[in-house]
């Protein structure tokens, strides 16, 4: 007789190896307790099919929420090709485990609803602005995305890009883009700002000085023709300026409510801005003033995207003059 088959502990941990182990056990004389182990393994494998299917469904469901944000039960059921009753049971279970947030008629990614105090406002406008901004991004670029609910909508529309490098100081943006095969994701360090999930402070600024990129896509709290970009949150000013220092150009994402607001903290002037992506609620006089200063204005709404090119600054009128 040949040497008895050697069984290792590692083979018992690998499902693909377990079947081979059990076959070898049947083919070679072994003690009864090993034969019993083989039968137990086979029995376990026969009953874990539903569990692995459920786990796979959970991952696909969570990926849908990560890509789309708030999603209805019907949309999830259609995407997963399962019944709405199954979707509701899965949502309740995942919500109990803290992996998502149940909403009326559907669900949203866990923690995402609190990420921005204005996240629930002007949702359709922010989604359209995010889509229009994402359309500007080309494969092979290196871009920076700041924190905010509108920039998050943009990030969600970049998941299928190739050879794209994204630098961000926003944990929500990072969450939307992590594990995407075509995206190299660089997350700046720093202190996490509660609720907004942005990274701020000396570590953020230090990391930003070591990196360069093509374009900064920036959310902002207020825009004024007189004062430029303004923030409601003092601690973010230096971090926003550090992001600006990394790039060649700045594209601002802001719904029309942000124009002519006044906020306490000045970030930088309009002379630093190459383009503004907004919605059709922006006053035409503001569009004219922006384009007159050499700033491209992209109007994105639920309808077609309209782009108003910048008007070259007249001689003697500096771009961004007040």
Residue frames as qw, qx, qy, qz and C-alpha x, y, z in Angstrom:
[[0.000, 0.888, 0.460, 0.000, 0.00, 0.00, 0.00],
 [0.362, 0.572, -0.049, 0.734, 1.14, 3.60, -0.66],
 [0.195, -0.043, -0.486, 0.851, 1.64, 6.21, 1.93],
 [0.003, -0.704, -0.683, 0.193, -1.57, 7.44, 3.59],
 [0.195, 0.712, 0.267, 0.620, -2.89, 10.72, 2.27],
 [0.336, -0.221, -0.395, 0.826, -1.80, 13.74, 4.30],
 [0.067, -0.811, -0.487, -0.319, -4.52, 16.25, 5.22],
 [0.323, 0.069, -0.276, 0.903, -3.67, 19.73, 6.36],
 [0.007, -0.600, -0.569, 0.562, -5.69, 22.21, 8.38],
 [0.087, 0.399, -0.201, -0.890, -5.53, 24.79, 5.58],
 [0.139, -0.101, -0.813, -0.556, -7.43, 22.56, 3.17],
 [0.100, -0.538, -0.815, 0.190, -10.40, 22.49, 5.54],
 [0.008, -0.613, -0.227, 0.757, -10.66, 26.29, 5.30],
 [0.156, 0.345, -0.482, -0.790, -10.89, 26.37, 1.50],
 [0.741, 0.275, 0.360, -0.496, -14.23, 25.34, 0.00],
 [0.682, 0.558, -0.387, -0.270, -12.65, 24.37, -3.32],
 [0.210, 0.446, -0.856, 0.157, -10.20, 22.10, -1.50],
 [0.549, -0.150, 0.622, -0.538, -12.83, 20.50, 0.70],
 [0.883, 0.290, 0.001, -0.370, -14.37, 18.51, -2.13],
 [0.598, 0.516, -0.608, 0.082, -10.96, 17.15, -3.06],
 [0.141, -0.392, 0.775, -0.475, -10.29, 16.28, 0.56],
 [0.739, 0.010, 0.428, -0.520, -13.57, 14.44, 0.85],
 [0.847, 0.413, -0.254, -0.217, -12.90, 12.50, -2.37],
 [0.367, 0.516, -0.732, 0.251, -9.48, 11.47, -1.12],
 [0.408, -0.283, 0.675, -0.546, -10.95, 10.37, 2.16],
 [0.877, 0.164, 0.174, -0.416, -13.38, 8.08, 0.41],
 [0.771, 0.509, -0.382, -0.035, -10.58, 6.66, -1.75],
 [0.414, 0.401, -0.701, 0.419, -8.13, 5.96, 1.07],
 [0.657, -0.486, -0.572, 0.074, -8.55, 4.19, 4.37],
 [0.075, 0.470, -0.336, 0.813, -8.62, 6.70, 7.20],
 [0.047, -0.171, -0.798, 0.576, -9.87, 6.77, 10.76],
 [0.004, -0.637, -0.763, -0.105, -13.61, 7.05, 11.22],
 [0.121, -0.762, -0.293, 0.565, -13.45, 10.57, 12.63],
 [0.098, -0.358, 0.424, 0.826, -11.91, 11.86, 9.35],
 [0.002, -0.315, -0.826, -0.468, -14.62, 10.15, 7.31],
 [0.105, -0.736, -0.624, 0.241, -17.18, 11.82, 9.57],
 [0.145, -0.604, 0.043, 0.782, -15.51, 15.17, 8.94],
 [0.072, -0.038, 0.667, 0.741, -15.80, 14.65, 5.20],
 [0.075, -0.557, -0.803, -0.198, -19.51, 13.91, 5.50],
 [0.169, -0.751, -0.389, 0.506, -19.98, 16.98, 7.66],
 [0.151, -0.404, 0.313, 0.846, -18.14, 19.15, 5.13],
 [0.003, 0.208, 0.768, 0.605, -20.30, 17.86, 2.30],
 [0.137, -0.685, -0.711, 0.076, -23.45, 18.46, 4.30],
 [0.178, -0.680, -0.149, 0.695, -22.32, 21.99, 5.13],
 [0.113, -0.196, 0.506, 0.832, -21.54, 22.76, 1.50],
 [0.022, -0.425, -0.821, -0.380, -24.98, 21.59, 0.44],
 [0.194, -0.790, -0.570, 0.118, -26.65, 24.06, 2.81],
 [0.301, -0.571, -0.022, 0.763, -24.50, 27.17, 2.30],
 [0.317, 0.347, 0.569, 0.674, -25.65, 27.93, -1.22],
 [0.098, -0.856, -0.458, -0.219, -28.42, 30.25, -0.04],
 [0.466, -0.765, -0.067, 0.438, -26.09, 32.04, 2.35],
 [0.452, -0.207, 0.383, 0.779, -23.47, 32.75, -0.32],
 [0.157, 0.559, 0.593, 0.558, -26.22, 33.86, -2.73],
 [0.263, -0.896, -0.356, 0.035, -27.60, 36.19, -0.08],
 [0.499, -0.600, 0.115, 0.615, -24.13, 37.59, 0.60],
 [0.373, 0.114, 0.512, 0.765, -23.57, 38.21, -3.09],
 [0.009, -0.748, -0.554, -0.366, -26.97, 39.90, -3.34],
 [0.389, -0.831, -0.205, 0.340, -26.10, 42.12, -0.38],
 [0.461, -0.354, 0.291, 0.760, -22.91, 43.26, -2.08],
 [0.212, 0.367, 0.594, 0.684, -24.74, 44.01, -5.32],
 [0.180, -0.840, -0.502, -0.100, -27.48, 45.87, -3.46],
 [0.429, -0.748, -0.046, 0.505, -24.99, 48.00, -1.54],
 [0.420, -0.081, 0.439, 0.790, -23.11, 48.73, -4.77],
 [0.085, 0.653, 0.589, 0.469, -26.34, 50.01, -6.33],
 [0.303, -0.898, -0.294, 0.121, -26.87, 52.40, -3.41],
 [0.512, -0.510, 0.184, 0.666, -23.26, 53.53, -3.57],
 [0.335, 0.161, 0.540, 0.756, -23.60, 54.29, -7.29],
 [0.065, -0.594, -0.563, -0.571, -27.07, 55.84, -7.30],
 [0.123, -0.192, 0.390, -0.892, -27.56, 57.19, -3.81],
 [0.498, 0.147, 0.577, -0.630, -31.15, 57.03, -2.60],
 [0.276, 0.097, -0.806, -0.515, -32.93, 54.27, -4.57],
 [0.713, -0.114, 0.104, -0.684, -36.46, 52.88, -4.49],
 [0.649, -0.118, 0.736, -0.155, -37.45, 49.30, -3.71],
 [0.788, 0.536, 0.253, -0.165, -38.79, 48.87, -7.24],
 [0.401, 0.818, -0.410, -0.042, -35.52, 50.05, -8.80],
 [0.268, -0.525, 0.800, -0.108, -33.49, 47.68, -6.64],
 [0.756, 0.126, 0.609, -0.206, -35.80, 44.77, -7.44],
 [0.718, 0.685, 0.009, -0.127, -35.46, 45.45, -11.16],
 [0.193, 0.791, -0.580, 0.024, -31.66, 45.75, -10.98],
 [0.277, -0.386, 0.862, -0.175, -31.28, 42.51, -9.01],
 [0.561, 0.028, -0.669, -0.488, -34.10, 40.66, -10.80],
 [0.203, -0.182, -0.892, 0.360, -35.79, 39.68, -7.53],
 [0.237, -0.705, -0.617, -0.256, -39.17, 40.37, -5.94],
 [0.082, -0.686, 0.130, -0.711, -39.94, 43.53, -3.99],
 [0.792, -0.572, -0.049, -0.209, -40.77, 41.49, -0.88],
 [0.884, -0.054, -0.114, 0.451, -37.25, 40.02, -0.92],
 [0.342, 0.536, -0.102, 0.765, -35.80, 43.50, -1.38],
 [0.415, -0.726, 0.029, -0.548, -37.71, 44.83, 1.63],
 [0.902, -0.423, -0.057, 0.066, -36.51, 41.96, 3.83],
 [0.756, 0.177, -0.090, 0.624, -32.93, 42.52, 2.70],
 [0.094, 0.666, -0.052, 0.738, -33.19, 46.27, 3.33],
 [0.634, -0.694, -0.005, -0.340, -34.56, 45.77, 6.83],
 [0.927, -0.245, -0.052, 0.280, -31.82, 43.31, 7.68],
 [0.610, 0.321, -0.048, 0.723, -29.03, 45.49, 6.30],
 [0.147, -0.750, 0.002, -0.645, -30.48, 48.56, 8.02],
 [0.784, -0.612, -0.042, -0.095, -30.45, 46.74, 11.37],
 [0.861, -0.126, 0.030, 0.492, -26.77, 45.99, 10.78],
 [0.191, -0.826, 0.054, 0.528, -26.06, 49.64, 10.02],
 [0.516, -0.049, 0.585, 0.623, -25.07, 49.01, 6.40],
 [0.056, 0.401, 0.482, 0.777, -27.72, 51.28, 4.87],
 [0.168, 0.206, 0.424, -0.866, -30.43, 53.75, 5.84],
 [0.171, 0.513, 0.829, 0.145, -34.07, 52.99, 5.13],
 [0.118, 0.151, -0.046, -0.980, -35.97, 55.81, 3.45],
 [0.611, 0.367, 0.398, -0.577, -39.59, 56.14, 2.41],
 [0.825, 0.505, 0.059, -0.249, -40.04, 53.54, -0.33],
 [0.770, 0.516, -0.302, 0.224, -36.38, 52.59, -0.56],
 [0.771, -0.502, -0.019, 0.391, -32.95, 53.07, 0.98],
 [0.272, 0.914, -0.250, 0.168, -29.81, 55.21, 0.93],
 [0.673, 0.277, -0.531, 0.434, -26.14, 54.51, 1.73],
 [0.627, -0.617, -0.383, 0.283, -25.38, 54.44, 5.44],
 [0.445, -0.528, -0.071, 0.720, -24.35, 57.83, 6.79],
 [0.325, 0.254, 0.430, 0.803, -24.83, 59.55, 3.44],
 [0.111, -0.801, -0.505, -0.302, -27.97, 61.44, 4.44],
 [0.446, -0.846, -0.129, 0.261, -26.09, 63.31, 7.16],
 [0.704, 0.015, 0.167, 0.690, -23.03, 64.08, 5.06],
 [0.139, 0.198, 0.152, 0.958, -24.27, 67.56, 4.11],
 [0.162, 0.381, 0.571, -0.709, -26.90, 69.67, 5.88],
 [0.470, 0.482, -0.074, -0.736, -28.28, 70.57, 2.45],
 [0.137, -0.160, 0.927, 0.311, -28.02, 67.08, 0.97],
 [0.263, 0.459, 0.844, -0.086, -31.79, 66.71, 0.76],
 [0.236, 0.783, 0.180, -0.547, -32.31, 70.05, -0.97],
 [0.420, 0.735, -0.313, -0.430, -32.30, 70.70, -4.73],
 [0.706, -0.200, 0.668, 0.121, -31.58, 67.01, -5.34],
 [0.734, 0.540, 0.389, 0.137, -32.47, 66.94, -9.04],
 [0.247, 0.951, -0.180, 0.044, -30.41, 70.06, -9.71],
 [0.385, -0.691, 0.609, 0.058, -27.40, 68.60, -7.89],
 [0.779, 0.061, 0.610, 0.130, -27.67, 65.35, -9.81],
 [0.612, 0.753, 0.201, 0.136, -27.80, 67.22, -13.13],
 [0.004, 0.934, -0.357, 0.031, -24.86, 69.42, -12.13],
 [0.615, -0.453, 0.640, 0.084, -22.89, 66.36, -11.07],
 [0.790, 0.337, 0.488, 0.158, -23.58, 64.67, -14.39],
 [0.433, 0.893, 0.004, 0.120, -22.54, 67.75, -16.37],
 [0.224, -0.838, 0.498, 0.004, -19.33, 68.10, -14.38],
 [0.742, -0.195, 0.631, 0.112, -18.52, 64.41, -14.82],
 [0.736, 0.605, 0.288, 0.099, -18.96, 64.80, -18.58],
 [0.181, 0.941, -0.286, 0.025, -16.00, 67.20, -18.58],
 [0.534, -0.581, 0.612, 0.057, -13.64, 64.59, -17.16],
 [0.721, 0.510, -0.427, -0.196, -11.49, 62.64, -19.62],
 [0.972, -0.185, 0.008, 0.143, -9.86, 59.28, -19.10],
 [0.734, 0.267, -0.130, 0.611, -6.20, 59.65, -18.22],
 [0.034, -0.767, 0.102, -0.633, -6.62, 62.87, -16.25],
 [0.431, -0.204, -0.657, 0.584, -5.73, 63.56, -12.65],
 [0.236, -0.644, -0.242, -0.686, -8.46, 65.49, -10.87],
 [0.105, -0.018, -0.687, 0.718, -9.26, 66.72, -7.37],
 [0.394, -0.555, -0.555, -0.479, -12.78, 66.52, -5.94],
 [0.071, -0.285, 0.513, -0.807, -13.66, 68.46, -2.81],
 [0.031, 0.291, 0.895, -0.336, -16.35, 67.59, -0.30],
 [0.365, 0.215, 0.073, -0.903, -20.05, 68.36, -0.70],
 [0.636, 0.299, 0.653, -0.282, -23.33, 66.83, -1.81],
 [0.611, 0.727, -0.048, -0.310, -23.00, 68.13, -5.40],
 [0.186, 0.650, -0.728, -0.113, -19.44, 66.92, -5.85],
 [0.470, -0.110, 0.857, -0.183, -20.57, 63.56, -4.46],
 [0.727, 0.517, 0.336, -0.302, -23.14, 63.34, -7.26],
 [0.432, 0.761, -0.442, -0.198, -20.31, 63.96, -9.70],
 [0.162, -0.478, 0.862, -0.052, -18.14, 61.24, -8.16],
 [0.670, 0.139, 0.674, -0.277, -20.95, 58.70, -8.48],
 [0.720, 0.654, 0.121, -0.199, -20.89, 59.26, -12.24],
 [0.217, 0.772, -0.591, -0.091, -17.18, 58.54, -12.64],
 [0.734, -0.324, 0.578, -0.145, -17.25, 54.91, -11.56],
 [0.886, 0.320, 0.326, 0.084, -16.83, 53.49, -15.08],
 [0.277, 0.911, -0.296, -0.077, -13.83, 55.65, -16.08],
 [0.945, 0.063, -0.019, 0.322, -10.43, 54.28, -17.07],
 [0.632, 0.161, -0.105, 0.751, -6.93, 55.46, -16.17],
 [0.161, -0.809, -0.109, -0.555, -8.39, 58.23, -14.04],
 [0.468, -0.069, -0.583, 0.661, -6.64, 59.45, -10.90],
 [0.330, -0.774, -0.289, -0.457, -8.87, 61.09, -8.30],
 [0.345, 0.066, -0.553, 0.755, -7.51, 62.98, -5.30],
 [0.398, -0.666, -0.368, -0.513, -9.99, 63.92, -2.59],
 [0.058, 0.210, -0.647, 0.731, -10.30, 65.12, 0.97],
 [0.652, -0.120, 0.075, -0.745, -13.86, 63.79, 1.21],
 [0.305, -0.140, 0.930, -0.147, -14.57, 60.39, 2.71],
 [0.655, 0.438, 0.463, -0.405, -17.94, 60.20, 0.94],
 [0.537, 0.705, -0.340, -0.315, -16.29, 60.76, -2.43],
 [0.019, 0.476, -0.879, -0.002, -13.68, 58.13, -1.59],
 [0.521, 0.081, 0.787, -0.321, -16.43, 55.69, -0.63],
 [0.690, 0.577, 0.163, -0.407, -18.14, 56.20, -4.00],
 [0.549, 0.712, -0.415, -0.141, -14.94, 55.51, -5.95],
 [0.367, -0.529, 0.761, -0.079, -13.13, 52.90, -3.88],
 [0.580, -0.020, 0.812, 0.057, -12.39, 49.53, -5.53],
 [0.651, 0.699, 0.118, -0.273, -13.20, 50.84, -9.02],
 [0.851, -0.024, 0.324, 0.413, -10.74, 49.09, -11.35],
 [0.521, 0.607, 0.210, 0.563, -10.17, 52.07, -13.66],
 [0.143, -0.914, 0.019, -0.379, -9.63, 54.64, -10.91],
 [0.589, 0.048, -0.493, 0.639, -6.55, 55.31, -8.84],
 [0.384, -0.836, -0.283, -0.273, -7.84, 56.86, -5.64],
 [0.453, 0.172, -0.436, 0.759, -5.72, 59.12, -3.44],
 [0.423, -0.801, -0.398, -0.146, -7.24, 60.23, -0.14],
 [0.190, 0.605, -0.356, 0.687, -5.61, 63.16, 1.64],
 [0.468, -0.279, -0.716, 0.436, -5.12, 62.79, 5.37],
 [0.111, -0.413, 0.079, -0.900, -6.45, 65.08, 8.03],
 [0.168, 0.130, 0.732, -0.648, -8.96, 65.50, 10.81],
 [0.049, -0.423, -0.823, -0.376, -12.46, 64.30, 9.95],
 [0.255, -0.089, 0.129, -0.954, -15.11, 66.98, 10.14],
 [0.270, 0.258, 0.873, -0.315, -18.26, 65.46, 11.71],
 [0.509, 0.610, 0.463, -0.393, -21.35, 65.09, 9.48],
 [0.461, 0.780, -0.232, -0.353, -19.62, 66.52, 6.38],
 [0.935, -0.049, 0.297, 0.187, -16.97, 63.74, 6.41],
 [0.514, 0.797, -0.192, 0.251, -14.31, 66.04, 4.94],
 [0.811, -0.244, -0.136, 0.514, -10.64, 65.86, 5.95],
 [0.064, 0.958, 0.005, 0.281, -9.16, 69.13, 7.19],
 [0.594, -0.776, 0.157, 0.142, -6.15, 70.64, 8.86],
 [0.135, -0.780, 0.552, 0.263, -2.38, 70.59, 8.69],
 [0.553, -0.110, 0.800, 0.205, -2.10, 67.00, 7.44],
 [0.575, 0.666, 0.474, -0.003, -4.47, 67.76, 4.55],
 [0.209, 0.956, -0.145, -0.147, -2.50, 70.85, 3.57],
 [0.357, -0.605, 0.673, 0.234, 0.82, 69.04, 3.91],
 [0.622, 0.157, 0.746, 0.176, -0.32, 66.19, 1.64],
 [0.480, 0.820, 0.303, -0.079, -1.77, 68.63, -0.90],
 [0.001, 0.891, -0.363, -0.273, 1.61, 70.35, -1.28],
 [0.423, -0.354, 0.793, 0.257, 3.12, 67.05, -2.42],
 [0.490, 0.369, 0.777, 0.145, 0.62, 66.45, -5.25],
 [0.147, 0.342, -0.272, -0.887, -0.42, 68.03, -8.56],
 [0.426, 0.430, 0.795, -0.037, -3.50, 67.61, -10.74],
 [0.193, 0.343, 0.531, 0.750, -5.29, 68.98, -13.78],
 [0.297, -0.486, -0.271, -0.776, -8.56, 70.27, -12.36],
 [0.024, 0.107, 0.757, -0.644, -10.23, 70.87, -9.03],
 [0.356, -0.474, -0.599, -0.539, -13.98, 70.21, -8.97],
 [0.158, 0.005, -0.574, 0.803, -15.14, 72.20, -5.99],
 [0.266, -0.710, -0.630, -0.168, -18.37, 72.56, -4.09],
 [0.188, 0.170, -0.249, 0.935, -18.99, 75.87, -2.35],
 [0.065, -0.529, -0.730, 0.428, -21.45, 77.37, 0.11],
 [0.173, 0.879, 0.284, -0.341, -21.86, 80.80, -1.49],
 [0.538, 0.194, 0.354, 0.740, -20.78, 82.73, -4.59],
 [0.036, 0.883, 0.243, -0.399, -20.75, 86.48, -4.94],
 [0.595, 0.687, 0.118, 0.401, -19.74, 88.57, -7.93],
 [0.080, -0.924, 0.216, -0.306, -18.18, 90.98, -5.47],
 [0.503, -0.662, 0.530, -0.168, -16.53, 88.65, -2.96],
 [0.377, 0.404, -0.818, -0.161, -15.95, 85.48, -5.00],
 [0.706, -0.172, -0.682, -0.084, -16.19, 82.06, -3.36],
 [0.292, -0.508, 0.451, -0.673, -17.24, 81.98, 0.27],
 [0.507, -0.087, -0.854, 0.076, -17.63, 79.29, 2.88],
 [0.598, -0.644, -0.135, -0.457, -19.95, 78.89, 5.82],
 [0.908, -0.394, -0.060, 0.133, -17.32, 76.86, 7.65],
 [0.058, -0.929, 0.367, 0.011, -14.14, 78.61, 8.74],
 [0.637, -0.448, 0.609, 0.153, -12.02, 75.45, 9.27],
 [0.794, 0.349, 0.463, 0.180, -12.38, 74.46, 5.60],
 [0.288, 0.937, -0.084, -0.176, -10.89, 77.63, 4.13],
 [0.162, -0.717, 0.644, 0.212, -7.22, 76.66, 4.33],
 [0.593, 0.005, 0.796, 0.117, -7.91, 73.14, 3.12],
 [0.581, 0.719, 0.377, -0.054, -9.87, 74.48, 0.12],
 [0.165, 0.921, -0.305, -0.177, -7.01, 76.85, -0.69],
 [0.412, -0.460, 0.765, 0.183, -4.57, 73.95, -0.44],
 [0.659, 0.351, 0.661, 0.073, -6.65, 72.01, -2.97],
 [0.411, 0.899, 0.074, -0.131, -6.62, 75.04, -5.24],
 [0.122, -0.814, 0.523, 0.220, -2.83, 75.12, -5.08],
 [0.636, -0.137, 0.744, 0.155, -2.61, 71.62, -6.53],
 [0.582, 0.493, 0.635, 0.122, -4.29, 72.27, -9.88],
 [0.279, 0.089, 0.393, 0.872, -4.18, 74.19, -13.13],
 [0.281, -0.295, -0.305, -0.861, -7.85, 75.16, -13.15],
 [0.179, 0.156, 0.756, -0.610, -10.89, 75.28, -10.90],
 [0.341, -0.309, -0.628, -0.628, -14.42, 74.20, -11.84],
 [0.236, -0.043, 0.582, -0.777, -17.06, 75.20, -9.29],
 [0.283, -0.349, -0.844, -0.295, -20.19, 73.07, -8.83],
 [0.059, 0.201, 0.515, -0.831, -23.03, 75.08, -7.30],
 [0.094, 0.624, 0.756, 0.172, -26.78, 75.09, -7.64],
 [0.126, 0.616, 0.236, 0.741, -28.39, 78.43, -8.39],
 [0.506, -0.808, -0.293, -0.071, -29.36, 79.08, -4.75],
 [0.724, -0.352, -0.071, 0.589, -25.68, 79.66, -3.94],
 [0.392, 0.402, 0.181, 0.808, -25.34, 82.78, -6.08],
 [0.096, -0.611, 0.017, -0.786, -25.34, 86.13, -4.36],
 [0.748, -0.590, -0.300, 0.054, -25.41, 84.48, -0.97],
 [0.084, 0.772, -0.456, 0.435, -23.04, 85.91, 1.60],
 [0.892, -0.299, -0.305, 0.149, -20.99, 83.67, 3.91],
 [0.424, -0.892, 0.107, 0.113, -18.54, 84.73, 6.60],
 [0.605, -0.475, 0.490, 0.411, -15.35, 83.25, 5.17],
 [0.526, 0.748, -0.261, -0.310, -13.72, 84.21, 1.85],
 [0.909, -0.062, 0.352, 0.213, -12.01, 81.29, 0.11],
 [0.384, -0.227, 0.408, 0.796, -10.63, 82.90, -3.05],
 [0.301, 0.529, -0.002, -0.793, -11.76, 85.21, -5.83],
 [0.784, 0.494, 0.310, -0.211, -13.53, 84.51, -9.10],
 [0.333, 0.790, -0.476, -0.198, -10.30, 85.23, -10.96],
 [0.258, -0.391, 0.883, -0.024, -9.21, 81.75, -9.84],
 [0.649, 0.266, 0.655, -0.280, -12.25, 80.07, -11.45],
 [0.067, -0.163, 0.722, 0.669, -12.24, 78.70, -15.01],
 [0.386, -0.241, -0.670, -0.587, -15.83, 77.40, -15.13],
 [0.387, -0.036, 0.580, -0.715, -19.03, 77.23, -13.11],
 [0.285, -0.195, -0.869, -0.353, -21.51, 74.36, -13.47],
 [0.257, 0.120, 0.513, -0.810, -24.96, 75.31, -12.20],
 [0.249, 0.462, 0.850, 0.042, -28.68, 74.96, -13.02],
 [0.144, 0.527, 0.490, 0.679, -31.17, 77.03, -14.98],
 [0.314, -0.837, -0.435, 0.104, -32.26, 78.97, -11.92],
 [0.481, -0.320, 0.016, 0.816, -29.21, 81.24, -12.17],
 [0.246, 0.853, 0.211, -0.409, -30.17, 84.80, -13.22],
 [0.716, 0.568, 0.197, 0.356, -29.15, 85.71, -16.75],
 [0.029, 0.956, -0.194, 0.216, -27.49, 88.86, -15.44],
 [0.631, -0.608, 0.478, 0.053, -25.22, 86.68, -13.31],
 [0.851, 0.213, 0.388, 0.282, -24.39, 84.49, -16.31],
 [0.452, 0.831, 0.049, 0.321, -23.48, 87.59, -18.30],
 [0.262, -0.899, 0.327, -0.129, -21.33, 88.93, -15.48],
 [0.784, -0.357, 0.487, 0.145, -19.47, 85.64, -15.11],
 [0.778, 0.395, 0.342, 0.348, -18.83, 85.13, -18.82],
 [0.219, 0.946, -0.041, 0.236, -17.76, 88.75, -19.04],
 [0.393, -0.790, 0.469, -0.038, -15.00, 87.94, -16.59],
 [0.357, 0.519, -0.763, -0.144, -13.77, 85.04, -18.69],
 [0.375, -0.129, 0.855, -0.334, -15.59, 82.30, -16.77],
 [0.352, -0.060, -0.790, -0.498, -17.34, 79.54, -18.70],
 [0.516, -0.043, 0.487, -0.703, -20.87, 78.86, -17.43],
 [0.272, -0.043, -0.915, -0.295, -22.40, 75.41, -17.89],
 [0.561, -0.093, 0.262, -0.780, -26.12, 75.26, -17.17],
 [0.256, 0.006, -0.961, -0.107, -27.23, 71.72, -16.38],
 [0.562, -0.058, 0.337, -0.753, -30.84, 70.93, -15.64],
 [0.666, 0.115, 0.716, -0.174, -33.22, 68.03, -16.13],
 [0.688, 0.702, 0.119, -0.136, -33.30, 69.10, -19.76],
 [0.790, 0.438, -0.066, 0.425, -30.35, 69.45, -22.16],
 [0.570, -0.530, -0.034, 0.627, -27.08, 70.88, -20.89],
 [0.348, 0.899, 0.129, 0.233, -26.43, 74.43, -22.11],
 [0.674, -0.288, -0.010, 0.681, -22.91, 75.87, -22.16],
 [0.162, 0.983, 0.075, 0.040, -22.24, 79.61, -22.31],
 [0.775, 0.180, -0.127, 0.592, -18.62, 80.13, -23.32],
 [0.398, -0.652, -0.135, 0.632, -16.48, 82.67, -21.58],
 [0.378, 0.902, 0.107, 0.176, -16.13, 86.07, -23.22],
 [0.678, 0.149, -0.191, 0.694, -12.49, 87.12, -23.49],
 [0.315, -0.740, -0.289, 0.519, -11.75, 89.84, -20.95],
 [0.356, 0.896, 0.124, 0.235, -11.65, 93.31, -22.54],
 [0.560, 0.327, -0.261, 0.715, -8.41, 95.22, -22.56],
 [0.048, -0.436, 0.298, -0.848, -7.94, 96.98, -19.28],
 [0.748, -0.354, 0.094, -0.553, -10.50, 94.77, -17.49],
 [0.041, 0.376, -0.912, 0.158, -8.76, 92.07, -15.49],
 [0.625, -0.216, -0.697, -0.276, -10.53, 88.74, -15.26],
 [0.545, -0.423, -0.649, 0.321, -12.26, 88.58, -11.92],
 [0.094, 0.169, -0.184, 0.964, -12.39, 92.34, -11.39],
 [0.010, -0.468, -0.773, 0.429, -15.19, 93.46, -9.12]]
